[in-house]
């Protein structure tokens, strides 16, 4: 027994002064390794009588367990001290000024969304948002889009399969094809007057130089008792002037068709095409910029709004496309390729305040 006490005392003395993990490992091997002190002592059990072997074996196992626990505790202590030392040496002062030379930039889409939001915000519009995954009713049915409409087909829309295998249209989920479902949700949950814009991601099964499977739109909705087509035109013309920094703009509204508006129109602005460059002036050529119209009474009734009392207008603009037009970007797909060279060229500093907000207010 005195031999075990001597071994225990020796190992504990070494553990008290050890400072590094390498030295600690040497102590562990010296004590518990194949040729360690405690291991060698256990081999002496073979020469003992049965009763003596039971008693001595128990003492050796208790010592082995005690030394193992002490080594583990010392290892945790050394690791903790090392972490504290590392944290102290790698301290980061968050109060220091930022390094403005860091390689980062605001994406043009984020910048344009901010610009558009500021312009319409000064007109009195609030910003609304909603889920990217919508059910069939909010995305199509409530907006007077009939079952046979091409937009509902698989080649245009991303459908999400549900595990419950329900066949009703209300149980079908889609990646929203426009931000109009947010207009539906707002009309259902609000009492007119309503003045909102809805910037956000939308999804359609399409990909080429001017189309991507995921893109961005901003839609506007006004519902009250007196709004008419003249208000819609004035609102959009002023937006185009402010966004493109134009004092005057040539524009025209062409009759069109959308299930959710009646009457419907598309807005064109006059331009001159110089090779791949488009200059917004004159009337040599025309460029479609957005779709709009008076909200269809059927949509109002679907959303619980009295169409005999209220009316209003709606419009939709492709954020990616007006960003391309304003900042001269030739290919829509480049927006989503995460190419840092492209972002350095077209990106904005965090201090680039949208210029439209500096030109006064409505």
Secondary structure, 3 states (H helix, E strand, C coil): CHHHHHHHHHHHHHHHHCCCHHHHHHHHHHHHCCCCHHHHHHHHHHHCCHHHHHHHHHHHHHHHHHHHHHHHHHHHHHHHHHHHHHHHHCCCCCCCCCCCCCCCCECHHHHHHHHHHHHHHHCCCEECCCCCEEEHHHHCHHHCCCCCCHHHCCCCCCEECCCCCCCCHHHCEEECCCCHHHHHHHHHHCCCCEEEEEEEEEECCCCECCECCEEEEEEEEEEECCCCHHHHHHHHHHHHHHHHCCCCCCEEEEEEEECCEEEEEEEEEEEEEECCEEECCCCCEEEEEEEEEEECHHHHHHCCCCCCCCEEEEEEEEHHHHHHHHHCCCCHHHHHCCCHHHHHHHCECCCCCCHHHHCCCC
